[in-house]
């Protein structure tokens, strides 16, 4: 899991056209190394700082050795516009729990998505599904828990992104490793939930190699756009779980097997339909509001191209990342030296 060291958070404002001045600085203190995952602007224009920390022993609510807090916890700090702390919260399991992504909900609360190595105990209400799981916690604007859910299988899963959709439900994006129902060493796993956390559908995406989701953004039609780093070739024999529309757009088809997970109403698989241009490519997939694949596209040259971000524009999307490819594949611009940033605008 990628993590950033959290030292001081600096928020700057443009006070003059000639430059910027520091308005305030804030050091979020801890006795251990902390990891920052996200800074989220709240509905009331304040800030929610989310990451992972190890609590001081005196703060741990453990009552027994079976419920002892033995690792990193979800760590949340809400700051006002002056950088003053409004509240601080920890959500703890009995092992390592890393908070990966946060989304502000339309009612002013938040949905937290992280990777959990914990079983049932302390703040975690569900047993482990096996290995690492995805741990979701819905909270209100004050940090009070509304509901929580553990997503997983006998394989290892990690959370990477979460969005709220126009119907007030959620898409959760993560990765799953070495799944017997997957396509390669690592695949992408998408779960769609309603506003109360009920699972509506699941989708596994992948090729014959390693595929990792890096970014997910909501689209205006209630769906989602996925940006994935792919080191995979196409899957030539996709089996019953995939069909081709004949127009170059391949759709996911519901299947009755799946990931050995009992709760979702619909479990689908979607295999990559094109091989990479090089070592690593940008792999873009558009999902509709029901979590079905509308289209996919690969972008890359002969080298290693790693997508990092997506943005919605008035006419489409912008995708960006790092490129080590010269002009090749479907990459129409070269590189100066080593690694360059590579941006693509899509309609």
C-alpha positions in Angstrom: 0.0 0.0 0.0 1.3 3.4 -0.9 1.7 5.8 2.0 2.9 9.3 2.5 4.7 10.5 5.6 2.7 13.2 7.4 4.7 16.0 8.9 3.1 19.4 8.8 0.0 20.3 6.8 0.4 23.6 5.2 -2.6 25.5 3.7 -1.8 28.5 1.6 -4.0 31.2 0.2 -3.3 33.6 -2.7 -3.4 37.0 -0.9 -1.6 38.9 -3.7 -1.1 38.4 -7.3 2.7 38.5 -6.7 2.8 35.4 -4.6 1.4 33.4 -1.7 1.6 33.8 2.0 1.2 31.1 4.6 -2.2 31.6 6.4 -1.5 28.8 9.0 0.4 25.6 9.6 -0.7 22.6 11.6 1.3 19.7 13.1 -0.8 16.7 13.9 1.2 15.2 16.7 1.7 11.5 17.2 4.3 9.3 19.0 4.7 7.2 15.9 5.1 7.5 12.1 1.8 8.6 10.6 0.5 8.1 7.1 -1.6 10.7 5.3 -4.1 9.4 2.8 -6.4 12.3 2.0 -7.4 15.9 2.8 -11.2 16.3 2.1 -13.1 19.5 2.0 -16.3 19.2 4.0 -19.7 20.6 3.1 -19.2 23.5 5.7 -15.9 24.3 4.0 -13.7 22.8 6.7 -11.1 20.0 6.4 -11.1 16.4 7.2 -7.6 15.0 7.5 -7.5 11.2 7.1 -4.8 8.7 7.4 -3.3 5.9 9.6 -1.6 6.1 13.0 -0.6 4.0 16.0 -2.4 5.3 19.1 -0.5 5.8 22.3 -1.1 2.8 24.7 -3.0 5.0 27.1 -5.6 5.8 24.4 -6.2 2.2 23.4 -9.6 0.9 24.6 -8.4 -2.7 24.8 -9.9 -4.7 27.7 -8.2 -8.0 27.1 -5.3 -9.5 25.2 -7.7 -10.8 22.6 -8.9 -7.3 22.0 -5.6 -5.5 22.2 -4.8 -2.9 19.6 -1.6 -4.2 17.9 -1.2 -1.9 14.9 -2.2 1.1 12.8 -5.7 2.5 13.1 -7.9 4.7 11.0 -7.1 8.3 12.2 -9.3 11.3 11.5 -8.9 14.9 12.4 -11.4 17.7 11.5 -10.0 21.2 11.3 -11.8 24.5 10.9 -10.8 27.1 8.4 -8.3 28.6 10.8 -6.6 25.2 11.3 -8.0 24.6 14.7 -9.0 21.1 15.6 -12.8 20.5 15.8 -12.5 16.8 16.7 -10.3 13.8 16.4 -11.3 10.1 16.0 -9.7 6.7 15.8 -11.3 3.5 14.5 -9.3 0.5 15.7 -9.1 -3.2 15.0 -6.9 -5.7 16.7 -4.3 -5.6 13.9 -3.1 -3.2 11.3 -5.9 -1.1 9.6 -4.9 1.4 6.9 -7.3 4.2 5.8 -7.0 4.6 2.1 -9.8 6.8 0.8 -12.6 9.1 2.0 -15.6 10.7 0.3 -17.9 13.5 1.6 -21.5 12.4 1.5 -24.3 14.6 0.4 -25.7 14.8 4.0 -22.4 16.2 5.3 -21.0 13.0 6.6 -18.3 10.7 5.2 -17.6 7.2 4.0 -14.2 5.8 4.9 -12.6 3.0 3.0 -9.5 1.2 4.1 -7.6 -2.1 4.2 -7.9 -4.1 7.3 -5.9 -7.0 8.6 -8.1 -7.3 11.7 -10.7 -9.7 12.8 -13.7 -8.9 14.9 -12.9 -6.8 18.0 -12.6 -3.2 19.3 -14.3 -1.0 16.7 -14.5 -3.7 14.0 -17.8 -5.5 14.1 -17.3 -8.1 11.4 -15.0 -11.1 11.3 -12.2 -11.2 8.8 -13.1 -12.8 5.5 -9.6 -14.1 5.1 -6.3 -12.2 4.8 -6.7 -8.5 4.1 -10.2 -7.1 3.6 -11.8 -3.8 2.7 -13.2 -2.1 5.8 -15.9 0.6 5.2 -17.2 3.0 7.9 -20.0 5.5 7.3 -19.8 8.4 9.8 -21.8 11.6 10.3 -20.3 15.2 10.3 -19.2 14.7 13.9 -17.3 11.5 13.3 -20.0 9.2 14.9 -20.4 5.8 13.2 -23.6 5.2 11.3 -22.7 1.8 9.9 -19.8 -0.3 8.9 -19.1 -3.2 6.5 -16.3 -5.6 5.8 -15.9 -6.6 2.1 -13.6 -9.5 1.2 -13.0 -13.1 0.2 -10.4 -15.8 1.0 -8.0 -13.8 -1.1 -6.3 -10.5 -0.1 -8.1 -7.2 -1.0 -7.0 -3.6 -0.6 -9.1 -0.5 -0.8 -8.1 2.3 -3.2 -11.0 4.6 -3.9 -14.6 5.4 -3.0 -17.2 7.7 -4.6 -20.8 8.6 -3.9 -23.2 8.3 -6.9 -26.2 10.4 -8.0 -28.6 7.9 -6.3 -26.8 8.4 -3.0 -25.2 5.0 -3.2 -21.5 4.2 -3.5 -18.9 2.6 -5.7 -15.9 1.1 -3.8 -12.8 0.3 -5.9 -9.9 -1.9 -4.8 -7.5 -4.6 -5.8 -7.7 -8.4 -5.2 -4.6 -10.6 -5.3 -4.3 -14.2 -6.6 -8.1 -14.8 -6.7 -9.2 -18.2 -8.1 -12.0 -16.3 -9.8 -9.7 -13.6 -11.2 -7.5 -13.4 -14.3 -4.0 -12.6 -13.1 -1.8 -12.0 -10.1 -3.8 -8.9 -9.2 -7.1 -7.8 -10.5 -9.5 -4.8 -9.9 -12.5 -5.3 -7.7 -15.5 -3.0 -7.8 -18.4 -3.1 -5.3 -21.6 -1.1 -5.6 -23.6 -0.4 -2.4 -26.8 1.5 -1.6 -26.8 4.4 0.9 -27.2 2.1 3.8 -24.3 -0.2 2.9 -26.2 -3.0 1.2 -24.2 -4.7 -1.5 -25.9 -4.4 -4.9 -23.3 -5.8 -7.3 -19.6 -6.8 -7.6 -17.3 -6.8 -10.6 -13.9 -8.2 -11.1 -11.7 -6.7 -13.9 -8.4 -8.0 -15.1 -6.1 -9.4 -17.7 -3.3 -12.0 -17.7 -1.0 -10.2 -15.4 -1.1 -7.4 -12.9 -3.8 -4.7 -12.9 -4.3 -2.1 -10.2 -6.9 0.7 -9.8 -5.3 4.0 -9.1 -8.2 6.4 -9.3 -12.0 6.5 -9.6 -14.3 9.5 -10.2 -18.0 9.8 -10.5 -19.6 10.6 -13.9 -22.6 12.8 -14.5 -24.8 9.9 -15.5 -24.4 8.2 -12.1 -21.6 5.9 -13.2 -17.9 5.9 -12.7 -14.6 6.2 -14.6 -11.8 4.0 -13.5 -8.1 4.7 -14.1 -6.0 1.5 -13.8 -2.3 0.7 -14.2 -2.1 -2.4 -16.3 0.7 -4.8 -16.9 -1.6 -7.4 -18.5 -2.2 -9.0 -21.8 -5.7 -9.7 -23.1 -7.7 -12.8 -21.9 -8.5 -14.7 -25.1 -10.8 -17.3 -23.5 -13.0 -15.2 -21.1 -15.6 -17.9 -20.5 -19.3 -17.5 -19.8 -18.8 -14.3 -17.8 -18.1 -12.1 -20.8 -19.8 -11.2 -24.0 -18.8 -8.9 -26.9 -21.4 -6.5 -28.2 -19.7 -6.5 -31.7 -19.0 -2.8 -31.6 -15.7 -2.9 -29.9 -17.3 -2.3 -26.5 -17.3 -5.3 -24.3 -19.9 -5.8 -21.6 -19.8 -7.6 -18.3 -22.4 -10.4 -17.9 -23.7 -11.5 -14.5 -22.6 -15.0 -13.5 -23.6 -17.2 -10.7 -20.1 -18.1 -9.6 -18.0 -15.2 -8.3 -15.6 -14.6 -5.5 -17.0 -17.0 -2.9 -18.9 -14.0 -1.4 -22.5 -14.6 -0.4 -24.1 -11.2 -0.1 -24.2 -9.4 -3.5 -27.3 -9.7 -5.8 -25.1 -9.7 -8.9 -21.5 -10.8 -9.4 -19.8 -10.1 -12.7 -16.5 -10.6 -14.4 -14.9 -8.6 -17.2 -11.7 -9.6 -18.9 -9.3 -7.3 -20.7 -9.8 -7.3 -24.4 -6.5 -5.8 -25.6 -2.9 -6.4 -24.9 -0.6 -3.7 -23.7 1.5 -1.6 -26.0 4.4 -1.9 -23.7 5.5 -2.8 -20.2 2.7 -0.9 -18.5 -0.3 1.1 -19.9 -3.1 3.3 -18.8 -6.3 1.2 -18.7 -9.5 3.2 -18.7 -13.0 1.7 -18.0 -16.3 3.5 -17.9 -19.0 2.0 -15.7 -22.7 2.8 -15.9 -24.9 3.5 -12.9 -25.5 -0.2 -12.4 -21.8 -1.0 -12.3 -21.8 -2.5 -15.8 -18.9 -1.9 -18.2 -19.8 0.6 -21.0 -16.4 0.8 -22.7 -12.7 0.3 -22.1 -9.5 1.8 -23.7 -5.8 1.3 -23.4 -3.2 4.0 -23.8 0.5 3.5 -23.9 3.8 3.3 -25.7 6.5 0.7 -25.7 7.8 1.6 -22.3 6.2 1.8 -18.8 3.3 4.3 -18.5 1.6 4.6 -15.1 -1.7 6.4 -14.7 -2.1 8.4 -11.5 -5.2 10.6 -11.8 -8.5 11.4 -13.6 -10.5 14.6 -13.8 -14.0 15.4 -15.2 -14.2 18.3 -17.7 -17.1 20.1 -19.4 -16.5 18.0 -22.5 -15.1 14.7 -21.2 -12.2 13.6 -19.1 -8.5 14.3 -18.6 -6.2 11.4 -17.5 -2.7 11.8 -16.4 0.4 10.0 -15.1 4.0 9.2 -15.7 5.5 8.0 -19.0 8.8 6.3 -19.8 7.7 5.7 -23.5 9.0 7.4 -26.6 6.5 8.0 -29.4 5.0 4.6 -30.0 1.9 2.5 -29.5 -0.9 5.1 -29.5 1.3 7.6 -27.7 1.8 10.6 -30.1 4.2 12.6 -28.0 7.7 11.6 -26.9 9.7 12.2 -23.7 12.5 14.6 -23.0 14.5 12.4 -20.7 13.8 9.6 -18.2 10.2 10.0 -17.0 7.8 12.7 -18.2 4.2 13.6 -17.2 1.7 12.4 -19.9 -1.8 13.9 -20.1 -4.6 12.8 -22.4 -7.9 14.5 -23.0 -10.9 12.3 -23.9 -14.4 13.1 -25.0 
